[in-house]
Amino acid sequence: MAHFKGLKGLLEAPADELGGLSGVGDNTAVLVSVIKEVAAAYLKEQAERNRPIRSADDVIDFLGFTLSEETTEKFLALYLNSKNEVLGTETLFTGPLKYGSLSPRKAIETAFKYNARSMIFVHCLPDGRITPTNVERNLSEELQHAASAVDILVHDHIIAGKDTHLSAREIGWLKGA
C-alpha cells in the first residue's frame, strides 16, 4: 500500500504493475483485482439499499467506484422510487453519443420494468471531457418529454468526466421536478 500511496491506489493499480513488485506474484495480483470487484459489487448493493439520491454529487458518489474504473463511454440510467432510493442502474448505450444513438423508448420501458417513479441519466466520459454538446442537450429534452408523457420524472442528466461532472438541471436544461 505504501508503494501505491494507499488502498485506493493499490486497488486501482494494473495487475502487471502489481505483479512487478518484489514479493508480489501473479496470484496476489489476481487476488487484489478480485477483491476490488467484490468490494465494488458489495458497495453498490449496499448503496442501492435505501440511500436516497438528493443531488448530482450523490449520484457521483453512488457511481463513484463504477466511474473510476470505466474506460468506455456509456450512457446510464438510475431508476428511483418515490423516496429517490435507487431501484436499479442500467447501461442504455455504449459508445460515442450521436443523434439517434439512444431511443427514449428504451429508457421508459426499463423504467416500467423497475416500476420507477423517476430517473437520472448519466453520460460517462472516461476521457474527462464534460463540455456539453447539442446532442446531449437535445437528448435531455427528448428523455424528459418522453418520461413526462407517462408521469415519470427526470431529475437530472449528468455528464461525468474522470474527476468532475456537470448537471443539466443546474445549468438549466431541465425544467420542473
C-alpha positions, 0 to 999 in steps of 0.5 A: 500500500505504501508503494501505491500511496494507499488502498485506493491506489493499490486497488486501482493499480494494473495487475502487471504493475502489481505483479512487478513488485518484489514479493508480489506474484501473479496470484496476489495480483489476481487476488487484489483485482478480485477483491476490488470487484467484490468490494465494488459489487458489495458497495453498490448493493449496499448503496442501492439499499435505501440511500436516497439520491438528493443531488448530482454529487450523490449520484457521483458518489453512488457511481463513484467506484463504477466511474473510476474504473470505466474506460468506455463511454456509456450512457446510464440510467438510475431508476428511483422510487418515490423516496429517490432510493435507487431501484436499479442502474442500467447501461442504455448505450455504449459508445460515442453519443450521436443523434439517434444513438439512444431511443427514449423508448428504451429508457421508459420501458426499463423504467416500467420494468423497475416500476420507477417513479423517476430517473437520472441519466448519466453520460460517462466520459472516461476521457474527462471531457464534460463540455456539453454538446447539442446532442446531449442537450437535445437528448435531455429534452427528448428523455424528459418529454418522453418520461413526462408523457407517462408521469415519470420524472427526470431529475437530472442528466449528468455528464461525468468526466474522470474527476468532475461532472456537470448537471443539466438541471443546474445549468438549466436544461431541465425544467420542473421536478 
